[in-house]
Amino acid sequence: MSTITDTKRTTLGYLGKALKVTLGAGAALGGSYLFSRIRDKHDAETSLNRLEQMVEEVLAAGGDAEK
């Protein structure tokens, strides 16, 4: 009987370790995904700001040329 209990305990120990590794990998992947989404959003906002600035400069230059 004790060998069956020892086997169960050993198996549960391995499963617990595997679960911890899986959860750690999932947390790492989830964190990197969130970081990349935040970075992409920041890049898009930066591009939009540059585009707005260029449009304002073109409009300002066009207004100066008309005068």
Short mmCIF file of the C-alpha atoms (twelve columns), coordinates in Angstrom:
data_MODEL
# 
_entry.id   MODEL 
# 
loop_
_atom_site.group_PDB 
_atom_site.id 
_atom_site.type_symbol 
_atom_site.label_atom_id 
_atom_site.label_alt_id 
_atom_site.label_comp_id 
_atom_site.label_asym_id 
_atom_site.label_seq_id 
_atom_site.Cartn_x 
_atom_site.Cartn_y 
_atom_site.Cartn_z 
_atom_site.pdbx_PDB_model_num 
ATOM 1  C CA . MET A 1  0.000  0.000  0.000   1 
ATOM 2  C CA . SER A 2  2.755  2.438  0.793   1 
ATOM 3  C CA . THR A 3  4.232  2.170  -2.707  1 
ATOM 4  C CA . ILE A 4  0.913  3.229  -4.252  1 
ATOM 5  C CA . THR A 5  0.729  6.203  -1.891  1 
ATOM 6  C CA . ASP A 6  4.342  7.104  -2.629  1 
ATOM 7  C CA . THR A 7  3.646  6.862  -6.358  1 
ATOM 8  C CA . LYS A 8  0.603  9.108  -6.042  1 
ATOM 9  C CA . ARG A 9  2.555  11.615 -3.983  1 
ATOM 10 C CA . THR A 10 5.417  11.633 -6.497  1 
ATOM 11 C CA . THR A 11 2.999  11.987 -9.412  1 
ATOM 12 C CA . LEU A 12 1.180  14.868 -7.731  1 
ATOM 13 C CA . GLY A 13 4.538  16.508 -7.047  1 
ATOM 14 C CA . TYR A 14 5.470  16.314 -10.724 1 
ATOM 15 C CA . LEU A 15 2.045  17.583 -11.784 1 
ATOM 16 C CA . GLY A 16 2.339  20.470 -9.354  1 
ATOM 17 C CA . LYS A 17 5.733  21.428 -10.762 1 
ATOM 18 C CA . ALA A 18 4.428  21.139 -14.328 1 
ATOM 19 C CA . LEU A 19 1.463  23.346 -13.427 1 
ATOM 20 C CA . LYS A 20 3.761  25.988 -11.942 1 
ATOM 21 C CA . VAL A 21 5.940  25.977 -15.072 1 
ATOM 22 C CA . THR A 22 2.869  26.216 -17.309 1 
ATOM 23 C CA . LEU A 23 1.421  29.087 -15.292 1 
ATOM 24 C CA . GLY A 24 4.765  30.882 -15.352 1 
ATOM 25 C CA . ALA A 25 5.044  30.495 -19.117 1 
ATOM 26 C CA . GLY A 26 1.466  31.695 -19.543 1 
ATOM 27 C CA . ALA A 27 2.141  34.739 -17.396 1 
ATOM 28 C CA . ALA A 28 5.277  35.546 -19.388 1 
ATOM 29 C CA . LEU A 29 3.467  35.192 -22.721 1 
ATOM 30 C CA . GLY A 30 0.515  37.230 -21.476 1 
ATOM 31 C CA . GLY A 31 2.791  39.973 -20.198 1 
ATOM 32 C CA . SER A 32 4.732  40.175 -23.433 1 
ATOM 33 C CA . TYR A 33 1.475  40.280 -25.419 1 
ATOM 34 C CA . LEU A 34 0.132  43.150 -23.313 1 
ATOM 35 C CA . PHE A 35 3.431  45.007 -23.609 1 
ATOM 36 C CA . SER A 36 3.407  44.647 -27.405 1 
ATOM 37 C CA . ARG A 37 -0.203 45.882 -27.615 1 
ATOM 38 C CA . ILE A 38 0.642  48.926 -25.491 1 
ATOM 39 C CA . ARG A 39 3.713  49.614 -27.632 1 
ATOM 40 C CA . ASP A 40 1.675  49.299 -30.852 1 
ATOM 41 C CA . LYS A 41 -0.934 51.699 -29.501 1 
ATOM 42 C CA . HIS A 42 1.776  54.175 -28.535 1 
ATOM 43 C CA . ASP A 43 3.357  53.878 -31.998 1 
ATOM 44 C CA . ALA A 44 -0.013 54.535 -33.652 1 
ATOM 45 C CA . GLU A 45 -0.606 57.598 -31.480 1 
ATOM 46 C CA . THR A 46 2.875  58.893 -32.299 1 
ATOM 47 C CA . SER A 47 2.227  58.419 -36.024 1 
ATOM 48 C CA . LEU A 48 -1.089 60.239 -35.773 1 
ATOM 49 C CA . ASN A 49 0.542  63.118 -33.911 1 
ATOM 50 C CA . ARG A 50 3.208  63.409 -36.625 1 
ATOM 51 C CA . LEU A 51 0.548  63.338 -39.332 1 
ATOM 52 C CA . GLU A 52 -1.456 66.051 -37.577 1 
ATOM 53 C CA . GLN A 53 1.682  68.174 -37.266 1 
ATOM 54 C CA . MET A 54 2.462  67.756 -40.978 1 
ATOM 55 C CA . VAL A 55 -1.104 68.721 -41.946 1 
ATOM 56 C CA . GLU A 56 -0.921 71.810 -39.738 1 
ATOM 57 C CA . GLU A 57 2.413  72.783 -41.312 1 
ATOM 58 C CA . VAL A 58 1.007  72.330 -44.832 1 
ATOM 59 C CA . LEU A 59 -2.049 74.385 -43.961 1 
ATOM 60 C CA . ALA A 60 0.110  77.086 -42.394 1 
ATOM 61 C CA . ALA A 61 2.403  77.149 -45.441 1 
ATOM 62 C CA . GLY A 62 -0.605 77.276 -47.751 1 
ATOM 63 C CA . GLY A 63 -2.070 80.186 -45.802 1 
ATOM 64 C CA . ASP A 64 1.237  82.065 -45.984 1 
ATOM 65 C CA . ALA A 65 1.490  81.512 -49.760 1 
ATOM 66 C CA . GLU A 66 -1.969 83.016 -50.332 1 
ATOM 67 C CA . LYS A 67 -1.082 86.255 -48.528 1 
# 
